[in-house]
Amino acid sequence: MSDRALIYGTIAIDTLITPAGQVNSVLGGSGVYAALAARLITAEADLVGVVGDDFPKEFGMAMEARGVSMKHVDRAPGRTFAWTGKYEKDMNRRTTVETIEGVQEHWPIKPSEELKKAPLVVATNVTPPLQYRLVEQCHEAQFVMADFMKSWIEREPEYTQKLLERVDMALMNDEEARTYARTEDSIEAGYRILAAGPRYAVVKHGSAGATLFHRTAEGDTRLFRCPAWPLEHPKDPTGAGDSFMGALAGHLTGCLNGGHPEWEAMKSGIALATVVAAFTCEKFGTVSLFSVTRAELAERIRRFHAMTRWSL
């Protein structure tokens, strides 16, 4: 499984409301966005999760056609996780209108023996107890990534801390990082996340890019700040952070280096993830992740490199 990523997260039916319009009952979920993004980079991605008996079969078929393995996704009696979100004119701000936990709420995650041996484990945005349950079962993982959410940081502080002590990389947006670190300074927050246990921390700044923090084996720290791709007409930012995480995971499958990727490779992964996240925002839901080609992604990476490169 050297070139695979185990990706765990929600598989959802979403309703999305933005200043650009509204779509109803579309495929979504943190695991879905991350897996589709990873498949833009890596050969295979294994999605782990659960859906209800109301989950449209065509959604699963579309994922398989895109190269995401659905064989580890369970189907249980009941409703699929569902989320309705509304974005303001400033689409960095959103309100959750409704969340239906459905079968996700009480599903006992038990990855197969095959998946437990995955070198790269990606725990996208679900509750910290469920993320921790996955991580504890994957003893052979060389690199573990976990995303965090403000409400769970506040509601599950003990599990949040346990998870931070167990993962190699923690990803949070500005608000989440500041909430965890109890500071108004996002850079200070990044360093405090590192101090909690992970070797790497990523603070996502939405339309302003992302910052990567690293604590070396010698105890030194270093930082890389990456701007965002300049979006002219974003339609829907849903899943951008999950896509960022998935694309970075996909990149790492090719440069994992026994769990110790080179610093320059990590920086390249952050830039790549930033570009994939921008693609996600250009159309509603997962449409961009289904439609974009690797050639289109490569061209945008080339352009992004050209617009951010400079010399002393």
C-alpha positions as CSV (number, residue, x, y, z in Angstrom):
1,M,0.0,0.0,0.0
2,S,3.0,2.3,-0.5
3,D,1.1,4.6,-2.9
4,R,-2.2,4.7,-1.2
5,A,-3.9,6.9,1.4
6,L,-6.5,5.8,3.9
7,I,-9.0,8.7,4.1
8,Y,-11.7,8.7,6.8
9,G,-14.4,11.3,7.0
10,T,-18.1,12.1,6.5
11,I,-19.9,11.1,3.3
12,A,-22.8,13.5,3.1
13,I,-25.8,14.9,1.2
14,D,-25.4,18.6,1.2
15,T,-27.6,21.7,0.6
16,L,-25.4,24.7,-0.2
17,I,-26.4,28.4,-0.2
18,T,-24.0,31.0,-1.3
19,P,-24.3,34.5,-2.9
20,A,-23.9,32.7,-6.2
21,G,-26.9,30.5,-5.8
22,Q,-28.2,27.3,-4.2
23,V,-27.9,23.6,-4.8
24,N,-29.9,20.9,-3.0
25,S,-29.1,17.3,-2.1
26,V,-25.6,17.1,-3.7
27,L,-22.7,14.8,-2.8
28,G,-20.5,16.2,-0.1
29,G,-18.7,15.4,3.2
30,S,-15.2,15.9,4.4
31,G,-14.1,12.4,3.4
32,V,-15.5,12.8,-0.1
33,Y,-13.8,16.1,-0.8
34,A,-10.5,14.8,0.5
35,A,-10.6,11.6,-1.4
36,L,-11.4,13.2,-4.7
37,A,-8.6,15.7,-4.2
38,A,-6.1,13.0,-3.3
39,R,-7.0,11.1,-6.5
40,L,-5.9,14.1,-8.6
41,I,-2.4,13.4,-7.3
42,T,-2.0,9.8,-6.3
43,A,-2.8,6.5,-7.9
44,E,-5.4,5.2,-5.4
45,A,-7.3,6.5,-2.4
46,D,-9.4,4.3,0.0
47,L,-12.4,6.1,1.5
48,V,-13.6,4.9,4.9
49,G,-17.0,5.9,6.2
50,V,-20.7,5.1,6.4
51,V,-23.8,6.1,4.5
52,G,-27.5,5.5,5.0
53,D,-29.9,3.6,2.9
54,D,-31.0,6.9,1.3
55,F,-27.5,7.4,-0.2
56,P,-27.9,7.6,-4.0
57,K,-26.1,4.7,-5.7
58,E,-25.0,7.0,-8.5
59,F,-23.0,9.0,-6.0
60,G,-20.9,5.9,-5.2
61,M,-20.6,4.9,-8.8
62,A,-19.3,8.4,-9.6
63,M,-16.7,8.1,-6.9
64,E,-15.5,4.7,-8.1
65,A,-15.3,6.0,-11.7
66,R,-13.1,8.8,-10.5
67,G,-10.7,6.2,-8.9
68,V,-11.8,6.4,-5.2
69,S,-12.3,3.0,-3.7
70,M,-15.7,2.7,-2.0
71,K,-15.3,-0.9,-0.9
72,H,-14.6,0.2,2.7
73,V,-17.7,2.4,2.9
74,D,-20.5,0.7,5.0
75,R,-24.2,1.1,4.3
76,A,-26.4,1.1,7.3
77,P,-30.2,1.5,7.9
78,G,-31.1,5.1,8.4
79,R,-30.2,8.5,7.1
80,T,-27.0,9.6,5.6
81,F,-25.1,12.5,7.3
82,A,-26.5,15.7,5.9
83,W,-25.4,19.3,6.1
84,T,-27.0,22.6,5.1
85,G,-24.7,25.6,5.0
86,K,-25.3,29.3,4.1
87,Y,-22.4,31.7,3.2
88,E,-22.4,35.4,3.5
89,K,-21.1,37.9,0.9
90,D,-17.7,37.4,2.5
91,M,-17.5,33.7,1.9
92,N,-15.0,33.2,4.6
93,R,-18.0,33.5,6.9
94,R,-20.7,30.9,7.0
95,T,-23.6,29.6,9.1
96,T,-24.6,26.0,9.6
97,V,-28.4,25.9,9.0
98,E,-28.9,22.2,9.8
99,T,-26.8,19.2,10.5
100,I,-28.3,15.7,10.5
101,E,-25.8,13.2,12.0
102,G,-27.7,10.2,10.7
103,V,-25.9,6.8,10.7
104,Q,-22.5,8.5,11.2
105,E,-23.2,9.4,14.8
106,H,-23.1,5.8,16.2
107,W,-21.0,4.0,13.6
108,P,-18.2,2.0,15.1
109,I,-15.3,2.6,12.8
110,K,-13.3,-0.6,12.2
111,P,-10.9,-0.5,9.3
112,S,-10.0,-3.7,7.7
113,E,-6.7,-5.5,8.5
114,E,-5.5,-4.3,5.1
115,L,-6.2,-0.7,5.8
116,K,-4.7,-0.8,9.2
117,K,-1.3,-1.2,7.5
118,A,-1.7,2.0,5.4
119,P,1.4,4.1,5.7
120,L,-0.6,7.4,5.4
121,V,-3.7,7.9,7.5
122,V,-5.9,10.9,6.9
123,A,-8.6,11.7,9.5
124,T,-10.7,14.5,8.1
125,N,-13.3,16.6,9.9
126,V,-15.3,14.3,12.1
127,T,-15.4,14.2,15.9
128,P,-12.1,13.9,17.8
129,P,-13.2,10.6,19.5
130,L,-13.9,9.0,16.1
131,Q,-10.7,10.3,14.7
132,Y,-8.8,9.0,17.7
133,R,-10.4,5.6,17.4
134,L,-9.2,5.3,13.8
135,V,-5.7,6.5,14.6
136,E,-5.3,4.0,17.5
137,Q,-6.2,1.1,15.2
138,C,-3.6,2.0,12.5
139,H,-0.4,1.1,14.4
140,E,1.8,0.8,11.3
141,A,1.0,4.3,9.9
142,Q,4.2,6.3,9.1
143,F,2.3,9.6,8.9
144,V,-1.0,10.6,10.4
145,M,-2.9,13.8,9.5
146,A,-6.0,15.1,11.3
147,D,-8.2,18.1,10.7
148,F,-10.0,19.9,13.5
149,M,-13.2,21.9,13.9
150,K,-13.9,24.8,16.3
151,S,-17.1,23.3,17.8
152,W,-15.3,20.0,18.6
153,I,-12.2,21.8,19.9
154,E,-14.6,23.5,22.4
155,R,-16.8,20.5,23.2
156,E,-14.1,17.8,23.3
157,P,-11.0,19.4,24.7
158,E,-9.6,16.2,26.2
159,Y,-9.9,14.2,23.0
160,T,-8.6,17.1,21.0
161,Q,-5.5,17.1,23.2
162,K,-5.1,13.3,22.9
163,L,-5.4,13.5,19.2
164,L,-2.9,16.3,18.9
165,E,-0.4,14.2,20.9
166,R,-0.9,11.2,18.5
167,V,-0.8,12.8,15.0
168,D,2.1,14.0,12.8
169,M,0.2,16.9,11.3
170,A,-2.7,18.9,12.6
171,L,-4.7,21.2,10.2
172,M,-6.9,24.0,11.4
173,N,-8.2,27.2,10.0
174,D,-7.5,30.6,11.5
175,E,-10.4,30.6,13.9
176,E,-9.9,27.0,15.0
177,A,-6.2,27.6,15.6
178,R,-6.8,30.7,17.6
179,T,-9.6,29.0,19.6
180,Y,-7.3,26.1,20.5
181,A,-4.3,28.2,21.3
182,R,-6.4,30.9,23.1
183,T,-4.7,33.7,21.2
184,E,-5.7,36.2,18.6
185,D,-2.4,35.7,16.7
186,S,-2.5,32.9,14.1
187,I,1.3,32.6,13.9
188,E,1.5,32.2,17.7
189,A,-1.3,29.7,17.5
190,G,0.6,27.6,14.9
191,Y,3.6,27.4,17.3
192,R,1.3,26.4,20.2
193,I,-0.2,23.6,18.1
194,L,3.3,22.3,17.5
195,A,4.0,22.4,21.2
196,A,1.0,20.2,21.8
197,G,2.6,17.3,19.9
198,P,2.5,17.2,16.1
199,R,5.6,17.6,14.1
200,Y,3.7,19.7,11.6
201,A,0.9,22.2,11.8
202,V,-1.0,23.9,9.0
203,V,-3.0,27.0,9.7
204,K,-5.4,27.7,6.7
205,H,-6.1,31.4,6.1
206,G,-9.0,30.9,3.6
207,S,-8.6,33.4,0.7
208,A,-5.2,34.5,2.2
209,G,-3.5,31.1,1.8
210,A,-1.9,28.9,4.4
211,T,1.1,28.6,6.8
212,L,3.1,25.4,7.4
213,F,4.9,25.0,10.7
214,H,7.5,22.3,11.4
215,R,9.2,21.1,14.5
216,T,12.4,19.3,13.5
217,A,14.0,16.3,15.3
218,E,16.5,18.7,16.8
219,G,13.7,20.8,18.3
220,D,14.0,23.7,16.0
221,T,11.0,25.2,14.3
222,R,10.6,26.6,10.7
223,L,7.8,28.2,8.8
224,F,6.5,28.4,5.2
225,R,3.9,30.9,4.1
226,C,2.0,30.1,0.9
227,P,-0.4,32.6,-0.7
228,A,-3.7,31.5,-2.2
229,W,-4.5,31.2,-5.8
230,P,-6.2,34.5,-6.8
231,L,-9.8,33.5,-7.3
232,E,-11.8,36.0,-9.3
233,H,-15.4,34.6,-9.1
234,P,-15.7,32.0,-6.3
235,K,-19.0,30.2,-6.2
236,D,-18.8,27.9,-3.2
237,P,-16.0,27.4,-0.7
238,T,-17.5,24.3,0.8
239,G,-14.9,21.5,1.1
240,A,-12.0,23.8,0.2
241,G,-10.2,22.9,3.5
242,D,-10.9,19.2,3.0
243,S,-9.7,19.3,-0.6
244,F,-6.6,21.1,0.6
245,M,-6.0,18.2,3.1
246,G,-6.7,15.5,0.5
247,A,-4.4,17.0,-2.1
248,L,-1.6,17.3,0.4
249,A,-2.1,13.7,1.4
250,G,-2.1,12.6,-2.2
251,H,1.2,14.5,-2.7
252,L,2.7,12.8,0.4
253,T,2.1,9.3,-0.9
254,G,4.8,10.0,-3.4
255,C,7.4,11.5,-1.0
256,L,6.6,10.0,2.4
257,N,10.2,8.9,2.9
258,G,9.4,6.6,5.8
259,G,7.3,9.2,7.5
260,H,9.9,11.9,7.2
261,P,9.3,13.9,4.0
262,E,11.8,16.4,2.9
263,W,11.1,20.0,3.8
264,E,11.1,21.2,0.2
265,A,8.6,18.4,-0.7
266,M,6.3,19.5,2.1
267,K,6.4,23.1,0.8
268,S,5.6,21.9,-2.7
269,G,2.7,19.9,-1.2
270,I,1.3,23.0,0.5
271,A,1.4,24.9,-2.8
272,L,-0.3,22.1,-4.7
273,A,-3.0,21.8,-2.0
274,T,-3.6,25.5,-2.2
275,V,-4.3,25.3,-6.0
276,V,-6.6,22.3,-5.6
277,A,-8.6,24.0,-2.9
278,A,-9.1,27.0,-5.3
279,F,-10.4,24.7,-8.0
280,T,-13.0,23.4,-5.5
281,C,-14.3,27.0,-4.9
282,E,-14.9,27.7,-8.6
283,K,-18.1,25.5,-8.8
284,F,-20.7,24.2,-6.4
285,G,-20.0,21.2,-4.2
286,T,-17.7,18.6,-5.7
287,V,-18.3,19.5,-9.3
288,S,-14.8,20.9,-9.9
289,L,-13.1,17.9,-8.3
290,F,-15.0,15.6,-10.7
291,S,-14.3,17.7,-13.8
292,V,-10.8,19.0,-13.5
293,T,-8.1,17.0,-15.3
294,R,-4.5,16.4,-14.2
295,A,-3.3,18.4,-17.2
296,E,-5.4,21.4,-16.1
297,L,-4.0,21.0,-12.6
298,A,-0.5,20.9,-13.9
299,E,-0.9,24.0,-15.9
300,R,-2.3,25.9,-13.0
301,I,0.6,24.7,-10.8
302,R,3.0,26.0,-13.4
303,R,1.2,29.4,-13.4
304,F,1.1,29.5,-9.6
305,H,4.8,28.8,-9.5
306,A,5.5,31.6,-11.9
307,M,3.5,34.1,-10.0
308,T,5.0,33.3,-6.6
309,R,8.7,32.7,-7.6
310,W,11.2,35.4,-7.0
311,S,15.0,35.8,-6.6
312,L,17.2,37.7,-4.2
